[in-house]
Amino acid sequence: MSALRGVKRVGYGAMQLAGPGVFGPPADPEGAVAVLRRAVELGVDHIDTSDYYGPYVVNDLIARALRPYPADLVIVTKIGARRDDTGNWLPALAPDELRSAVHDNLTRLGVDRLDVVNLRVMDDSPLEESFAVLAALREQGLVGELGVSNVTAAQLAKAREIAPVACVQNHYNITERGDDSLIEETDRLGIAYVPFFPLGGFQPIQAEVLHTVAARHGATDRQIALAWLLARSPNILLIPGTKTVAHLEQNLAVGDIALTPADLAELGAIAG
């Protein structure tokens, strides 16, 4: 069984622990360590990261905060991109770059095998060669499971012809609904769907109906947007990120919010 099939549905995305623009170190490294440790204390068993967050900064923080890792902790990383000296995001999909990225993640995280590695596709170009490199690393025992990120349904199908796919990580939230059909497909296939930017990313979602529903539940707009995702499909796993313990605790509480059919009808109309 996939390691992701057994995790709790609300995990933690570590991207925000880097400096501004996901580049450089955080202003408060001790605070970042505290957030990671508190997440695990509260039962988080699924952390999303990448060596190009920082770069290297976030993986170093995870290793510092959590090694030796809890036995049930699943760490999911991404490869396929790199940062230049000014923080730009550039593709890094050549076979040698991918192999180097896997070894960099192994070293920085301090593990012998990466639980899950997502291939981050930068555009709609063919992914077969890149995914085949990851499949070979999986056969070597350096990677446990494979995922794909920023992909179309056609790209997912191509990847599945090469090796099993444990998860898809794409842009999706209550207002960005382009992957509705892909969510249905991944659910049918038993593949976890992990939305990135679940709260809108660098421009948080603003919608009056979120205020209305939140007031009914004594919750925040962000909590309602996350709760809607949990209700959207049983194969959705959440990785909301934050730099603060207080916000972390709010995010982890969304599993206790029971949205009513009326709530879901109102919320579902946002994208329209």
Secondary structure, 3 states (H helix, E strand, C coil): CCHHHHCCCECEECHHHCCHHHECCCCCHHHHHHHHHHHHHCCCCEEECCCCCECCHHHHHHHHHHCCCCCCCEEEEEECEEECCCCCEEECCCHHHHHHHHHHHHHHHCCCCEEEEEEECCCCCCCHHHHHHHHHHHHCCCEEEEEEECCCHHHHHHHHHHCCCCEEEEECCCCCCCCHHHHHHHHHHCCEEEEECCCCCCCCCCCHHHHHHHHHHCCCHHHHHHHHHHHHCCCECECCCCCCHHHHHHHHHHHHCCCCHHHHHHHHCCCC
